[in-house]
Amino acid sequence: MLLALTAGLISGLALVAGAAVAWFARIPRKVVGAIMALGAGVLISALAFDLVEEADATGGLVPTLAGFVLGALVYLGADLLLERAGSRHHRKGGDAATSGTGLGIALGALLDGIPETAVQGVQVAATGLPVAVLVAVVVSNVPEGLASTADLKSSGRSARYVFGLWGVTTLVCAGSAALGFAVLGSAPPEVSAGVTAFAAGAILAMLCNTMLPEAFRQVRAWTGALTVVGFLAGYVVHSLAG
């Protein structure tokens, strides 16, 4: 249980580390865009090799497809609600950041972080610390936290709001890993596969809606090249840690 809790906490703290860099350092928007593109590549690698492939091997094709589609739909639905709330707030003269990229990425980090860390708890119960998954999550969470915080900061959000947001996310990730160990450790493989694929679906939907469009606005044609580099880096980490 302690090992699972630690794995979830490390995953969440990677988001806080990225947020701290963005908050305390002056980072040009083009650099943030480049980091987004790199992070997107790492996340694509993680969802392909560490999540979807693992889910299919564990529980089969049907639970994997069902979990993947559900994860994508849940993220898209929540993102649409954020967008509508942000539009209403903006029309009233408030801060339009409610519908901005920052909250979209934070939402994605939460929706994929919960099943992602729950999977870590399951794997701790089954085989021990999942080094490959943990490394991939940490490597991808740092740019997620950085990119989201850079957007939230530029939109006028306070340090209390930003670090409170990531602090809560970190605690949720730690709790999710512990629950994954306690509750899902003995669950049927189809359930574990569905949870794992849910994370992958939420990640991919977040990438398409937030990180990649914002990266392209900042670095234009370099987005593709940087995403490829991130993907290859993620695959190297997967191969070495696996």
N, C-alpha and C positions, 0 to 999 in steps of 0.2 A: 504493500500500500504506500509506504514512504517513498519507494523508488518511483512509482507511478505519479505520485504527487509532485515529486521533484522534476520529473520529465515535463509535466504540464506547466509547472512554474517556470522552467527554463524557456519553454516555448513562448509563454506570455511575456516574459521579461525581454525577449528579443524585440518585441514590438515597442516596449518602453525604451530600449536602447536606441532604436531608430528614431523614436519621437524626441529623445533628448538631443540627439545630433541635430535634428531639424530645428529644434527650439532654440538651442544655445549657439548655433553656428549660422552665419549668413551664407546660405547656399543659393546660388543663382538658379532660376527656374529651369534653365536648360540642363543643368546638372541634375536637378530633381527629375526631369523628364527622362534623362539617360538612365538614372537609377531605377525609375519605374519600368523602363523597357528591359533592363537587365533582370530585375526582380520578376517581371512577367515570364521571362524565359525560364528562370529557375522554378517558378510555380508550375508552369506547363510540364516541365520535366518531372516534378514531384507528383503531380496528379496522374501523369501517365504511367510512371514506373513504380511509384511507392504507394499509390492509392488504388487506381482502377485495376492495374495488373494484380495487385495483392487481393483486392476484393473478388475478382473473377476466380483466382486460384483458390480462395478460401470458401466461397459460397456459391459459385457458379454464375452464369450469364444473367439469368432473370433477376435475382436480387441486386446484382450490380447495376443493370440497366434501370431498375425501379428506383434505387437509391440515387443514382446519378441524376435522373430526370427530376426527382423530387427536390434534390438539393438546388438544382438550377431554378426550378419554379419558385421555391421559397425565397431565394435571393432576389429574383426578378420582381416578385410580388412586393417584398419589403422595400426594394429600391424604388418602385413606382410610388409607393406610399410616401417615402421620403421626398421624392420629386414633387408630388402634389402638395405636400405640406410646405415645402420650401417655396413653391410658386405662390401659395396663398400668403405666406409670411412676407414675401418680397413685394407683393401687390399692396400690402398694408404699410410698406415703408421700412420693413425690418431687414435683418441680415439675410441675404440670399444664400449664405453658406449652408443652410439647412439642406439644400438640394445639391450641394457641391460635391466635387470629387472626394474631398476629405472624408465626409461622413459615409460616402458610398464605399470607400476602401475600408473604413473602420467597420462598417456593417459586414462586409465580406470577411474581414479578419475574424469577427465574432461568429458568423454563421459557419465558416469552414473550420474555425478554431475549436469549436465545441466537439464536433464529431472527430476531428483530427486528433485531439488530445485524448478523447475517449478511446480511439484506436490504439494510442500509445499504452493506455491502461490495460487494454485487452492483450496487447502483445507482451507487456511485462508479466501478466498472469500466465501467458502461454509459454514464452521462450526467454524471458528476460528483457533487459533494456533494448528497445528498438533503435540502435545507433543510426542506421541509415535514414529512417524516418525522422528522427530527432534532429539530425544535422540538416536535412533538407528543409525542415520546418523553420529552424533557426535562421538559416541562410536566406530564406524567402521572407520571413517575418520582419527582419531588419528594414529592408526597403519598403515594405508595406507600412510600417510605423512611421518611417521617414517621410514618405510621399504624402500620406494622409495628414500628418502633423504640419507639414509645410503648407498645405492647402488651408487647413484650419487656422493656422497662425496668420496667413495673409488675409483671411476673411475676418479677422478681429477677435477670434476666440481667445479666452484667457488661459493662462498656464494652469489654473485650477481646473478649468473645464477639460482641457486636453489631457493632462496627466491623470485626472479623475477618470476620464473615459478609458484610458489604457490601463489604469490600475484595476478598475472593475473587470476589464477584459482578461487581465492576467489572473485574477482570482477565479474567474469563471473557468478559464483553461485548466488551472490547477485542480479545481473541484471536479471538472469533467473527466480528467485523467483518473482521479481517485474513484469516481463513480464507475468509469469504464472498467477499472480493475475489480471493483466489488460486485457490480451488477452484470456486466457483459462478459466477464471472464469465463463464465460457464454457460453463456448463451449459445444457441445453435449457430453454426457457421454462416447460415443465411442472414441472420440478424447482424452479425459483425460485418459481413460483406456489404449489406445495405447501408450501415452507418459510415463505413469507409468510403463508399461511392457517393454518399450524400455530400461529404466534404469536397470530393473532386468536382461534383456538379456545381456547388456553390462557388468554388474557386474559379472555374472556367467562366461562369456567368459574370462574376465580378471583374475578371480580366477584360472581357469583351465590353462591359458597360463603363468601366472607369479607368483602369490603369493604362491600357493600350491607347484608347482615344486621347487621354491627357498626355501620354508620352509623345504621341504623334504631333500634337499641337506644339510641343516644345522642341523636339529634335527632328521632326519631319521624316525625311527618307532614311535617316540613321536608325529609326525605330526597329526596322526589320533586322538590321545587322546586329544591333545590341541585344535584341531578343534571342537571336540565334546563339550569341555568345553566352547569354544567361542559361539557355537551354543546355548547351554543351557543358557548362560549369556544373549545372545540377546533375547531369548524367554522370560526369566524372565522380562527383561526390557519392552518388548512388552506387556506382561500380566499386569504388574504393571501400566505402563503408559496408556494403553488402558482402 
